[in-house]
C-alpha cells in the first residue's frame, strides 16, 4: 500500500476516524483503548459545527527541521473509558510549549502531532488533538501495536529521543460548564550522567523510558488523576529522525483507515454476520494490507471457539487479567493481558502459541455487530459482559513490526513478560 498523505474534510471527520478506530482496535492487540470509548470521543467532539480539514501527513512529506510531539492517554482502559474529549492532552501541550519557550527563545512551536501507538483511543485522540490545534498528524506510531509500558515505544528505546520533559494532565475537575476548567498537571524529568562508554545522554538512553514509566505510574494512582491522564512527551526538533531504521512504524494511520474501512463495509451486510475468515482472506490479503514486510509480514488464524470467561483487576494504571476460550478443537485457550494481550496459551501445549511482541487480536460474533473489540470492550467491571458469554471468537496472530527485533526492545519485552510470571524465551513468528 502506497502512502501519499490524506486530507479529511470536516463533514467526513467522524466517519473517517471511525474507520481508523476499527482498524486500530483490531491491530491494538487488545489494548490502546476501547472502540466504544473512541466513538464516544468522536460523538462529543463532532457535536456542532466542525471546521478545518485534518491532514494525515506521510513521513516522507515532512521537511528537515519540522518538529513534532507525541501524545496519548495513559492509564487503565476502564478508567480511560470515562474520558470524553482530548482536552487534557491539549492542556498538556499548552504547558509543554510554555516550558519550552521559557528554556529556549528560539523555540518555534510544534508542527506535527505524533501518535504513540496503535489503538482505537490512541489513534483517535492523536487525530482529534491535531484537528483541535489545527496541526497535521504524522502517519506513524511508536510500536505498530498497543503496548503496556513506555519502554516498548520506539521513540526512546530505538530513536533515542529525550523523555524530558514529560507532562501528565488530569481531566477537567470542574463539572460546572459555566466555570473555567480546572486541570492538574505534573511535569516529570530524569537526570543523570551518561553510562560508561556511551555517547547517549541519560535522558535518551534505552532505559530512560523505563525510568519515566516508574515515575509516571504512581501519579496515576493520585485521586486527582484517577488512573488516567493525558500524556505529552517525546518532542522531536526534527521529525525526519523518525525515518531512521526502527525509529518508528511508518504508515500505520492510513493502514488502520484502510483496514477499518473494509471491516466497516462488511458490518451488517444483508442483516447477517459476515464470514470472518472469508473477509480476511479475500479482503485484507487481496488488498495486500499486510504485505509490507516492514510492518506485518503475515497474519493467521490461531484458534476459534466460545468465550467462556474473563477476569480483570485495575491497579497501578493497568487492567490485568485473563480471557478463557473453549476451543472448537476441544482445547482450552487463555489470553493473558496487562491492558494489552501479551500471551496466548493452549491447555495442550507446553509453550505459548503467540506472545508479545507479536499481536494477539480477535473478532467476536456479537449481537450488536461490533465484532472488533479491545480487552476493555469485553469487560463489565471485573468480569466478561454477560451478553458475550458463549459467543464465537476468532483469535489471530500477527507478526509484530521488525522494530521489536532490536536487543533493547527484546530485553524490555522480557521485563514485561517476567512481571507476568513468564521466564521462558520469546516465542516469536520470526523464530
C-alpha positions as CSV (number, residue, x, y, z in Angstrom):
1,X,0.0,0.0,0.0
2,X,1.4,3.4,-1.0
3,X,1.1,6.3,1.3
4,X,0.8,9.8,0.0
5,X,-1.0,11.6,2.8
6,X,-4.7,12.1,3.4
7,X,-6.8,15.2,3.7
8,X,-10.1,14.6,5.7
9,X,-12.8,17.2,5.2
10,X,-14.9,18.4,8.2
11,X,-18.1,16.6,7.2
12,X,-16.1,13.4,6.8
13,X,-14.2,13.6,10.1
14,X,-16.4,11.4,12.2
15,X,-16.8,8.6,9.7
16,X,-13.2,8.6,8.6
17,X,-11.9,8.5,12.2
18,X,-14.4,5.7,12.9
19,X,-12.6,3.7,10.2
20,X,-9.3,4.4,11.8
21,X,-10.7,3.3,15.2
22,X,-12.0,0.0,13.8
23,X,-8.7,-0.9,12.2
24,X,-6.6,0.4,15.2
25,X,-8.8,-1.6,17.6
26,X,-8.0,-4.9,15.8
27,X,-4.3,-4.1,15.5
28,X,-4.0,-2.9,19.1
29,X,-3.6,-6.4,20.3
30,X,-6.4,-5.9,22.9
31,X,-5.1,-2.5,24.1
32,X,-4.9,1.1,23.0
33,X,-8.3,1.9,24.4
34,X,-11.8,0.7,23.7
35,X,-13.6,1.0,20.4
36,X,-16.8,2.4,22.0
37,X,-14.6,4.8,24.1
38,X,-13.1,6.2,20.9
39,X,-16.6,6.5,19.4
40,X,-17.6,8.5,22.5
41,X,-14.7,10.9,21.9
42,X,-16.0,11.4,18.3
43,X,-19.6,11.9,19.3
44,X,-18.6,14.5,21.8
45,X,-16.1,16.3,19.6
46,X,-18.2,16.2,16.4
47,X,-21.3,17.6,18.0
48,X,-22.0,21.0,16.5
49,X,-20.0,22.7,13.7
50,X,-16.7,21.2,12.7
51,X,-14.4,23.4,10.7
52,X,-10.9,22.8,9.2
53,X,-9.5,19.8,7.5
54,X,-7.5,17.1,9.2
55,X,-4.3,16.2,7.3
56,X,-2.6,12.9,7.8
57,X,0.9,13.5,6.6
58,X,3.2,10.8,5.2
59,X,6.5,11.0,7.0
60,X,8.2,11.3,3.6
61,X,6.4,14.6,3.1
62,X,7.9,16.1,6.3
63,X,10.8,18.5,5.9
64,X,14.0,18.6,7.9
65,X,13.7,21.0,10.8
66,X,9.9,20.5,11.3
67,X,9.0,19.5,14.8
68,X,6.6,17.1,16.4
69,X,5.3,16.0,19.8
70,X,3.9,12.6,20.9
71,X,0.6,12.4,22.7
72,X,-1.6,9.8,24.3
73,X,-3.8,8.9,27.2
74,X,-2.0,6.8,29.8
75,X,-3.8,4.6,32.3
76,X,-6.2,1.8,32.9
77,X,-8.5,1.2,29.9
78,X,-11.6,1.0,32.1
79,X,-10.8,4.4,33.6
80,X,-9.9,5.9,30.2
81,X,-13.4,4.9,29.2
82,X,-14.7,7.9,31.2
83,X,-12.8,10.4,29.1
84,X,-14.9,12.4,26.7
85,X,-12.5,14.6,24.6
86,X,-8.8,15.3,24.2
87,X,-8.8,18.4,26.3
88,X,-6.3,17.0,28.9
89,X,-3.8,16.3,26.1
90,X,-4.3,19.8,24.6
91,X,-3.7,21.3,28.0
92,X,-0.6,19.3,28.4
93,X,0.7,20.6,25.1
94,X,0.0,24.1,26.2
95,X,2.1,23.6,29.3
96,X,4.8,21.9,27.3
97,X,5.0,24.9,24.9
98,X,5.2,27.3,27.9
99,X,8.1,25.2,29.3
100,X,10.0,25.2,26.0
101,X,9.6,29.0,25.5
102,X,11.0,29.6,28.9
103,X,14.0,27.5,28.1
104,X,14.7,28.3,24.5
105,X,14.0,31.7,22.9
106,X,14.3,30.1,19.5
107,X,11.5,27.6,20.2
108,X,9.2,27.9,17.2
109,X,6.3,25.7,18.3
110,X,5.1,22.3,17.2
111,X,4.5,21.4,13.5
112,X,3.1,17.9,13.9
113,X,1.1,15.7,16.4
114,X,2.5,12.1,16.6
115,X,0.5,9.1,17.7
116,X,2.2,7.0,20.4
117,X,0.9,3.5,19.4
118,X,-1.8,1.7,17.5
119,X,-5.2,1.5,19.4
120,X,-8.7,3.0,18.9
121,X,-8.3,5.6,21.6
122,X,-4.6,6.2,21.0
123,X,-5.1,6.9,17.3
124,X,-8.3,8.8,17.6
125,X,-7.1,11.0,20.4
126,X,-4.0,11.9,18.4
127,X,-6.1,12.8,15.4
128,X,-8.6,14.9,17.4
129,X,-5.8,16.7,19.2
130,X,-4.2,17.5,15.8
131,X,-7.6,18.7,14.5
132,X,-8.3,20.8,17.5
133,X,-4.9,22.5,17.4
134,X,-5.0,22.9,13.6
135,X,-1.9,20.7,13.1
136,X,-1.3,17.8,10.8
137,X,-0.9,14.3,12.3
138,X,2.1,12.2,11.2
139,X,1.3,8.8,9.7
140,X,3.5,6.9,12.1
141,X,3.4,5.3,15.5
142,X,5.9,4.0,18.0
143,X,5.1,0.3,18.2
144,X,2.8,-1.0,15.4
145,X,0.5,-2.3,18.2
146,X,-0.5,-1.2,21.6
147,X,2.0,-1.8,24.4
148,X,1.7,-1.7,28.2
149,X,4.8,0.3,29.1
150,X,6.7,3.3,27.7
151,X,9.9,1.3,27.2
152,X,8.2,-0.7,24.4
153,X,7.8,2.5,22.4
154,X,10.4,3.1,19.7
155,X,10.8,6.8,20.3
156,X,13.4,6.5,23.1
157,X,14.3,2.8,23.0
158,X,15.3,2.9,19.3
159,X,15.2,6.6,18.3
160,X,16.8,7.9,21.4
161,X,14.5,10.9,21.8
162,X,14.6,12.6,25.2
163,X,11.9,11.8,27.7
164,X,12.4,15.2,29.3
165,X,10.1,16.9,30.0
166,X,7.1,14.6,30.3
167,X,3.7,16.1,31.2
168,X,0.7,14.3,32.7
169,X,-2.5,16.3,32.8
170,X,-5.8,15.4,34.6
171,X,-9.3,15.7,33.2
172,X,-11.2,18.9,33.8
173,X,-12.2,18.7,37.5
174,X,-14.8,21.5,37.2
175,X,-18.1,19.9,36.3
176,X,-19.9,23.2,36.0
177,X,-19.8,24.2,32.3
178,X,-20.3,27.9,33.3
179,X,-16.9,28.0,35.1
180,X,-13.4,27.8,33.9
181,X,-12.0,24.3,33.6
182,X,-9.6,23.1,36.3
183,X,-6.7,20.8,35.4
184,X,-3.9,19.3,37.4
185,X,-0.5,18.9,35.7
186,X,2.6,17.2,36.7
187,X,6.0,17.7,35.0
188,X,8.4,14.8,35.2
189,X,12.1,14.8,34.4
190,X,15.0,12.5,35.0
191,X,18.6,13.5,35.5
192,X,22.0,11.7,35.5
193,X,25.3,11.1,33.8
194,X,25.9,9.1,30.6
195,X,26.6,5.4,31.1
196,X,30.3,4.4,30.9
197,X,31.4,4.0,27.3
198,X,28.1,5.5,26.0
199,X,27.7,8.6,23.9
200,X,23.9,8.8,24.6
201,X,22.7,11.2,27.3
202,X,21.0,9.7,30.4
203,X,17.5,11.1,29.3
204,X,17.9,9.5,25.8
205,X,19.4,6.1,26.5
206,X,17.5,2.8,26.1
207,X,16.5,2.7,29.8
208,X,15.2,6.3,30.0
209,X,11.6,5.4,29.1
210,X,11.6,2.7,31.7
211,X,12.6,5.2,34.3
212,X,10.0,7.6,33.2
213,X,7.4,4.8,33.4
214,X,8.4,4.2,37.0
215,X,7.8,7.9,37.7
216,X,4.6,8.2,35.8
217,X,2.6,5.2,37.1
218,X,2.4,6.3,40.7
219,X,1.0,9.7,39.5
220,X,-2.0,7.8,38.0
221,X,-2.8,6.5,41.5
222,X,-3.3,10.0,42.8
223,X,-7.0,10.8,43.3
224,X,-6.7,13.9,41.1
225,X,-5.8,11.6,38.2
226,X,-8.0,8.5,39.0
227,X,-5.8,6.0,37.0
228,X,-5.8,8.1,33.8
229,X,-4.0,11.2,32.3
230,X,-3.3,13.0,29.1
231,X,0.3,12.3,28.3
232,X,2.6,14.6,26.4
233,X,6.3,13.7,25.8
234,X,8.9,12.9,23.2
235,X,9.5,16.2,21.5
236,X,11.3,15.9,18.1
237,X,13.0,19.0,16.9
238,X,13.3,17.3,13.6
239,X,10.7,14.7,12.8
240,X,12.7,13.3,9.9
241,X,14.6,11.5,12.6
242,X,11.7,9.1,12.6
243,X,12.8,7.9,9.2
244,X,15.7,6.1,10.7
245,X,15.5,2.3,10.8
246,X,13.5,1.1,13.8
247,X,12.8,4.7,15.0
248,X,9.0,4.4,14.2
249,X,6.5,2.3,12.3
250,X,5.5,4.1,9.2
251,X,2.1,4.3,7.5
252,X,0.1,2.8,10.3
253,X,-2.6,5.5,10.5
254,X,-3.6,5.0,6.8
255,X,-3.2,1.3,7.2
256,X,-5.8,1.4,10.1
257,X,-8.0,3.5,7.9
258,X,-7.9,1.0,5.0
259,X,-8.4,-1.9,7.3
260,X,-11.2,-0.2,9.2
261,X,-13.0,0.7,6.0
262,X,-13.0,-3.0,5.0
263,X,-14.4,-4.1,8.4
264,X,-16.9,-1.3,8.4
265,X,-18.1,-2.1,4.9
266,X,-18.8,-5.7,5.9
267,X,-20.8,-4.7,9.0
268,X,-24.4,-5.9,8.9
269,X,-24.4,-6.8,5.2
270,X,-27.7,-8.3,4.3
271,X,-28.5,-8.3,8.0
272,X,-26.2,-11.2,8.6
273,X,-22.9,-11.6,10.4
274,X,-20.0,-11.7,7.8
275,X,-17.8,-14.7,7.2
276,X,-14.8,-13.5,9.2
277,X,-12.4,-16.0,7.6
278,X,-13.6,-15.0,4.1
279,X,-13.4,-11.3,4.9
280,X,-9.8,-11.6,6.0
281,X,-8.7,-13.9,3.2
282,X,-10.5,-12.2,0.3
283,X,-10.4,-8.6,1.5
284,X,-7.3,-8.0,3.6
285,X,-5.0,-10.2,1.8
286,X,-6.3,-9.2,-1.7
287,X,-5.8,-5.6,-0.7
288,X,-2.3,-6.6,0.4
289,X,-2.6,-4.6,3.6
290,X,-0.3,-6.9,5.4
291,X,2.2,-7.5,2.5
292,X,4.7,-4.8,3.6
293,X,7.4,-6.7,5.3
294,X,8.5,-3.6,7.2
295,X,5.1,-3.6,9.0
296,X,3.4,-7.0,9.4
297,X,4.9,-10.0,7.5
298,X,1.7,-12.1,7.9
299,X,-1.5,-12.8,9.8
300,X,-3.0,-16.2,10.5
301,X,-5.9,-17.6,12.5
302,X,-4.6,-19.3,15.6
303,X,-7.8,-20.7,17.2
304,X,-11.5,-20.3,17.4
305,X,-14.1,-21.2,20.0
306,X,-16.6,-19.9,22.5
307,X,-15.9,-17.1,25.0
308,X,-16.1,-18.7,28.4
309,X,-15.0,-16.1,30.9
310,X,-12.8,-13.0,31.5
311,X,-11.5,-11.5,34.7
312,X,-9.5,-8.3,35.4
313,X,-8.1,-6.2,38.2
314,X,-7.5,-2.5,37.8
315,X,-4.4,-1.2,39.7
316,X,-1.4,0.9,39.1
317,X,-2.7,2.2,35.8
318,X,-3.2,-1.3,34.4
319,X,-6.1,-3.6,33.7
320,X,-4.6,-7.1,34.3
321,X,-6.4,-10.3,33.7
322,X,-7.2,-13.5,31.8
323,X,-9.6,-14.3,28.9
324,X,-10.7,-18.0,28.7
325,X,-11.9,-19.6,25.5
326,X,-13.4,-23.1,25.0
327,X,-11.8,-24.0,21.7
328,X,-13.6,-25.8,18.9
329,X,-10.6,-28.2,19.0
330,X,-11.5,-29.3,22.5
331,X,-8.6,-27.4,23.9
332,X,-8.9,-24.6,26.5
333,X,-7.2,-21.3,25.5
334,X,-6.2,-18.4,27.7
335,X,-5.2,-14.9,26.8
336,X,-3.1,-13.2,29.5
337,X,-3.3,-9.5,29.3
338,X,-1.9,-6.4,31.0
339,X,-4.0,-3.8,29.2
340,X,-2.8,-5.5,26.0
341,X,-2.9,-9.2,25.1
342,X,0.6,-10.5,25.8
343,X,0.4,-14.3,25.9
344,X,-1.9,-16.9,24.3
345,X,-1.7,-20.3,26.0
346,X,-3.1,-23.6,24.8
347,X,-4.0,-26.1,27.6
348,X,-2.4,-28.9,25.5
349,X,0.9,-27.1,24.8
350,X,4.0,-26.5,26.9
351,X,4.8,-23.2,25.3
352,X,2.7,-20.1,24.2
353,X,1.0,-20.2,20.8
354,X,1.6,-16.4,20.4
355,X,3.3,-13.9,22.7
356,X,4.4,-10.3,22.7
357,X,5.7,-8.5,20.7
358,X,3.6,-10.4,18.2
359,X,0.0,-9.3,18.1
360,X,-2.9,-11.3,19.6
361,X,-6.1,-9.9,18.0
362,X,-9.6,-11.3,18.0
363,X,-13.0,-10.8,16.4
364,X,-16.3,-11.8,18.2
365,X,-19.7,-12.6,16.8
366,X,-21.7,-10.3,19.0
367,X,-25.4,-9.4,18.8
368,X,-24.7,-5.7,18.1
369,X,-22.4,-6.5,15.1
370,X,-19.4,-4.7,16.6
371,X,-17.1,-7.8,16.3
372,X,-14.0,-5.7,16.8
373,X,-13.1,-5.5,20.5
374,X,-10.3,-4.4,22.8
375,X,-9.9,-6.2,26.1
376,X,-11.6,-3.3,27.8
377,X,-14.6,-3.5,25.5
378,X,-15.5,-7.1,26.5
379,X,-15.4,-6.4,30.3
380,X,-18.2,-5.3,32.6
381,X,-16.4,-4.3,35.7
382,X,-14.1,-7.1,36.6
383,X,-15.8,-9.8,34.5
384,X,-16.9,-10.7,31.0
385,X,-20.0,-9.0,29.7
386,X,-22.9,-11.4,30.1
387,X,-24.1,-10.9,26.5
388,X,-20.7,-12.1,25.2
389,X,-20.6,-15.4,27.2
390,X,-20.5,-18.3,24.8
391,X,-20.2,-16.0,21.7
392,X,-18.0,-17.2,18.9
393,X,-14.4,-15.8,19.0
394,X,-11.7,-16.0,16.3
395,X,-8.2,-15.3,17.5
396,X,-5.4,-14.2,15.1
397,X,-1.7,-14.0,15.5
398,X,0.1,-11.2,13.6
399,X,3.9,-10.9,13.3
400,X,5.0,-7.7,15.0
401,X,6.9,-5.0,13.1
402,X,10.6,-5.5,13.0
403,X,11.2,-2.5,15.3
404,X,10.9,-5.0,18.1
405,X,13.9,-7.1,17.0
406,X,16.5,-4.7,18.5
407,X,18.3,-6.0,21.6
408,X,16.9,-3.2,23.7
409,X,13.3,-3.9,22.7
410,X,13.8,-7.7,23.3
411,X,15.1,-7.0,26.8
412,X,12.2,-4.7,27.6
413,X,9.7,-7.2,26.4
414,X,11.2,-9.8,28.6
415,X,10.9,-7.4,31.5
416,X,7.1,-7.2,31.0
417,X,6.8,-10.9,30.5
418,X,8.8,-11.7,33.6
419,X,6.3,-9.5,35.6
420,X,3.5,-11.8,34.3
421,X,5.4,-14.8,35.6
422,X,6.8,-16.0,32.3
423,X,10.6,-16.7,32.3
424,X,11.0,-18.8,29.1
425,X,12.3,-17.5,25.8
426,X,10.3,-15.3,23.5
427,X,8.4,-17.5,21.1
428,X,8.3,-15.2,18.0
429,X,6.9,-15.7,14.5
430,X,10.3,-14.6,13.4
431,X,11.8,-17.7,15.0
